[in-house]
Amino acid sequence: MDETGFWGLAVLAAALVGMGKGGLPVVGMLGVPVLAFAVPPVVATAILAPVYVVSDMFGLWAYRRDFDRRVVAIMGAGATVGVGLGWATARIVPEAAVTLMIGLIGAVFALRLIWQSWRGRQPPPRPALVGPGVFWGVVTGFTSFVSHAGAPPFQVYALPLRMSKARFTGTTTVLFAYVNAIKLLPYWALGALNWGNMAVSLWLLLPAAAAVFLGVWLVRVLPERAFFGAVVWALLAISLRLIWVALV
């Protein structure tokens, strides 16, 4: 691919990451797959890692008052373990197997929510229990480390809590800001981050930062029912895409 094509895809990927940090939680997962059209997936993951971290800072400011501290604490503890497992097994666990697992979890969960919605059955909000939260936190940290795809396992735990739109978005932003920050050192230790990749990352920070505020605006104007409906359908679409990528 020529340089113009690369930079076009890179800017689009960075903008998707920024919109995800602005409150459209599943959109950010598209960043790596988009950039992977131009460079190998491992390189795409490394280039976007600093973009995720800097975008998180803008997202943290935007949602600094709207997040569930209990959920962040529970899942953050599990995610720390998950990132450690991802680091320890990065050279032996096939990425395709992890991608397939993420896709299957997300697809089954999204289809279940869609079925409940069509039948008019909305279960009552679940409490934020420690055991399930730590488990899904571990899965979130592991899958986020391997392929920046921690959103589906996070949503398996967080969506049934039935938080408000702002609280759900803020909790997503704060948790993944923490997860993305603790991933940097393991990425560097594995050689995935280098000065060449980081030079590209620096050019992508501006479109990513601008897209954060676009995401914040979209969250504010979207009706709550439409917002969560979009999250669930996007989760299903991306999960099916992940299954396809893993099997082809």
C-alpha positions as CSV (number, residue, x, y, z in Angstrom):
1,M,0.0,0.0,0.0
2,D,1.3,3.5,-0.8
3,E,2.0,6.1,1.8
4,T,-1.2,8.1,1.1
5,G,-3.3,4.9,1.6
6,F,-1.5,4.1,4.9
7,W,-2.0,7.6,6.3
8,G,-5.7,7.7,5.3
9,L,-6.3,4.4,7.1
10,A,-4.2,5.5,10.1
11,V,-6.1,8.7,10.6
12,L,-9.4,6.9,10.3
13,A,-8.3,4.3,12.8
14,A,-7.2,7.1,15.2
15,A,-10.5,8.9,14.8
16,L,-12.4,5.6,15.6
17,V,-10.2,5.2,18.8
18,G,-11.0,8.8,19.8
19,M,-14.8,8.4,19.3
20,G,-14.6,5.2,21.4
21,K,-13.0,7.2,24.2
22,G,-15.6,9.9,23.8
23,G,-18.3,7.5,24.8
24,L,-19.1,5.1,21.9
25,P,-17.4,2.1,23.6
26,V,-17.5,-0.5,20.8
27,V,-16.4,1.9,18.0
28,G,-12.9,2.1,19.3
29,M,-12.5,-1.7,18.6
30,L,-12.5,-0.9,14.9
31,G,-9.2,0.9,15.1
32,V,-6.9,-2.0,14.9
33,P,-8.8,-3.9,12.2
34,V,-8.9,-0.8,10.0
35,L,-5.2,-0.1,10.4
36,A,-4.5,-3.8,9.8
37,F,-5.5,-3.3,6.2
38,A,-2.2,-1.3,5.8
39,V,0.2,-3.0,8.2
40,P,0.4,-6.3,10.1
41,P,-2.0,-6.5,13.1
42,V,0.8,-6.6,15.7
43,V,2.2,-3.4,14.2
44,A,-1.2,-1.8,14.1
45,T,-1.7,-2.7,17.8
46,A,1.6,-1.1,18.7
47,I,1.0,2.1,16.7
48,L,-2.4,2.7,18.3
49,A,-1.4,1.9,21.9
50,P,-0.1,5.4,22.6
51,V,-3.1,6.8,20.8
52,Y,-5.4,4.9,23.2
53,V,-3.6,6.2,26.2
54,V,-3.6,9.9,25.1
55,S,-7.3,9.7,24.0
56,D,-8.0,8.3,27.5
57,M,-6.8,11.5,29.1
58,F,-9.4,13.5,27.2
59,G,-12.1,11.0,27.9
60,L,-11.2,11.0,31.6
61,W,-11.7,14.8,31.7
62,A,-15.0,14.6,29.9
63,Y,-16.4,11.9,32.2
64,R,-14.5,12.7,35.4
65,R,-17.8,12.9,37.5
66,D,-19.8,10.1,35.8
67,F,-18.5,6.6,36.6
68,D,-19.1,3.8,39.0
69,R,-16.2,3.5,41.4
70,R,-17.2,0.0,42.6
71,V,-17.3,-1.4,39.1
72,V,-14.0,0.2,38.2
73,A,-12.3,-1.1,41.3
74,I,-13.6,-4.7,40.9
75,M,-12.9,-5.0,37.2
76,G,-9.7,-3.1,37.4
77,A,-8.3,-5.6,39.9
78,G,-9.2,-8.5,37.5
79,A,-7.9,-6.6,34.5
80,T,-4.5,-6.2,36.1
81,V,-4.2,-9.9,36.4
82,G,-5.5,-10.3,32.8
83,V,-2.9,-8.0,31.4
84,G,-0.2,-9.9,33.3
85,L,-1.5,-13.2,31.8
86,G,-1.5,-11.6,28.3
87,W,2.1,-10.5,28.8
88,A,3.2,-13.9,30.1
89,T,1.5,-15.9,27.3
90,A,1.9,-13.4,24.4
91,R,4.4,-15.6,22.6
92,I,2.6,-18.9,23.0
93,V,-1.2,-18.2,22.8
94,P,-2.4,-18.0,19.1
95,E,-4.0,-14.7,18.4
96,A,-6.6,-16.3,16.2
97,A,-7.8,-18.4,19.2
98,V,-8.2,-15.4,21.4
99,T,-10.0,-13.5,18.6
100,L,-12.4,-16.4,18.1
101,M,-13.1,-16.5,21.9
102,I,-13.8,-12.8,22.0
103,G,-16.1,-13.0,19.0
104,L,-18.1,-15.9,20.4
105,I,-18.6,-14.4,23.8
106,G,-19.7,-11.1,22.4
107,A,-22.0,-12.6,19.7
108,V,-23.8,-14.9,22.2
109,F,-24.3,-12.1,24.7
110,A,-25.5,-9.6,22.1
111,L,-28.0,-12.1,20.6
112,R,-29.3,-12.9,24.1
113,L,-29.9,-9.2,24.8
114,I,-31.6,-8.7,21.4
115,W,-33.9,-11.7,22.0
116,Q,-34.9,-10.3,25.4
117,S,-35.6,-6.9,23.8
118,W,-37.8,-8.4,21.1
119,R,-39.8,-10.4,23.6
120,G,-40.2,-7.3,25.7
121,R,-38.5,-8.9,28.7
122,Q,-36.0,-6.6,30.4
123,P,-34.4,-8.3,33.4
124,P,-34.0,-6.2,36.6
125,P,-30.6,-4.6,37.1
126,R,-28.0,-6.9,38.6
127,P,-25.8,-5.9,41.5
128,A,-22.1,-5.4,40.9
129,L,-20.9,-8.6,42.4
130,V,-17.2,-9.1,43.1
131,G,-16.7,-12.7,41.8
132,P,-18.2,-12.2,38.3
133,G,-16.6,-8.7,38.1
134,V,-13.1,-10.0,38.8
135,F,-13.6,-12.9,36.3
136,W,-14.8,-10.7,33.5
137,G,-12.1,-8.2,34.5
138,V,-9.4,-10.8,33.9
139,V,-10.9,-11.7,30.5
140,T,-11.1,-8.0,29.7
141,G,-7.5,-7.3,30.6
142,F,-6.3,-10.4,28.7
143,T,-8.2,-9.7,25.5
144,S,-7.4,-6.0,25.6
145,F,-3.7,-6.8,25.8
146,V,-3.7,-9.3,23.0
147,S,-5.8,-7.3,20.5
148,H,-7.3,-4.1,22.0
149,A,-10.6,-6.0,22.1
150,G,-11.6,-5.9,25.7
151,A,-15.0,-4.3,25.1
152,P,-17.1,-7.4,24.6
153,P,-16.2,-9.1,27.9
154,F,-16.5,-5.8,29.7
155,Q,-20.0,-5.4,28.4
156,V,-21.0,-8.9,29.4
157,Y,-20.6,-7.8,33.0
158,A,-21.5,-4.1,32.7
159,L,-24.6,-4.0,30.5
160,P,-26.8,-6.1,32.9
161,L,-26.0,-3.6,35.7
162,R,-28.3,-1.2,33.8
163,M,-26.3,1.9,34.6
164,S,-27.4,5.2,33.1
165,K,-26.0,6.2,29.8
166,A,-23.5,8.7,31.3
167,R,-22.5,6.3,34.1
168,F,-22.0,3.4,31.7
169,T,-19.9,5.6,29.4
170,G,-17.8,7.1,32.2
171,T,-17.2,3.7,33.7
172,T,-16.0,2.3,30.4
173,T,-13.7,5.3,29.9
174,V,-12.1,5.2,33.3
175,L,-11.6,1.4,33.4
176,F,-10.0,1.3,29.9
177,A,-7.8,4.3,30.7
178,Y,-6.3,2.3,33.5
179,V,-6.0,-0.9,31.4
180,N,-4.4,0.9,28.5
181,A,-1.9,2.6,30.8
182,I,-0.7,-0.6,32.4
183,K,-0.3,-2.3,29.0
184,L,2.5,0.1,27.8
185,L,5.4,-1.4,29.8
186,P,4.6,-5.0,28.8
187,Y,4.3,-3.9,25.1
188,W,7.7,-2.2,25.4
189,A,9.2,-5.2,27.0
190,L,7.9,-7.5,24.2
191,G,9.4,-5.2,21.6
192,A,6.0,-4.2,20.2
193,L,6.6,-0.5,20.9
194,N,9.6,1.2,19.4
195,W,10.6,4.8,18.5
196,G,9.6,4.3,14.8
197,N,6.0,3.3,15.7
198,M,5.7,6.0,18.3
199,A,6.7,8.7,15.7
200,V,3.7,7.6,13.7
201,S,1.5,7.6,16.8
202,L,2.4,11.2,17.5
203,W,0.9,12.3,14.2
204,L,-2.3,10.5,15.0
205,L,-2.9,12.2,18.3
206,L,-4.7,15.3,16.9
207,P,-7.4,13.4,14.9
208,A,-7.9,11.1,17.9
209,A,-8.3,14.0,20.4
210,A,-10.8,15.8,18.1
211,A,-12.8,12.6,17.7
212,V,-13.1,12.2,21.5
213,F,-15.2,15.3,21.7
214,L,-17.3,14.2,18.7
215,G,-18.0,11.0,20.6
216,V,-18.9,13.0,23.7
217,W,-21.4,15.1,21.7
218,L,-23.0,12.0,20.1
219,V,-23.5,10.4,23.5
220,R,-25.2,13.6,24.8
221,V,-27.6,13.9,21.8
222,L,-28.5,10.2,21.4
223,P,-31.6,9.0,23.3
224,E,-30.7,6.5,26.0
225,R,-32.7,3.6,24.4
226,A,-31.1,4.3,21.0
227,F,-27.7,4.6,22.6
228,F,-27.8,1.1,24.3
229,G,-29.5,-0.4,21.2
230,A,-26.6,0.9,19.1
231,V,-24.1,-0.5,21.6
232,V,-25.7,-4.0,21.5
233,W,-26.0,-4.1,17.7
234,A,-22.4,-2.8,17.3
235,L,-21.2,-5.5,19.7
236,L,-22.9,-8.1,17.6
237,A,-21.5,-6.8,14.3
238,I,-18.0,-6.6,15.6
239,S,-18.2,-10.0,17.3
240,L,-19.3,-11.6,14.1
241,R,-16.4,-9.8,12.3
242,L,-13.9,-11.2,14.9
243,I,-15.3,-14.7,14.4
244,W,-14.9,-14.3,10.6
245,V,-11.3,-13.0,11.0
246,A,-10.4,-15.9,13.3
247,L,-11.7,-18.6,11.0
248,V,-10.6,-17.3,7.6
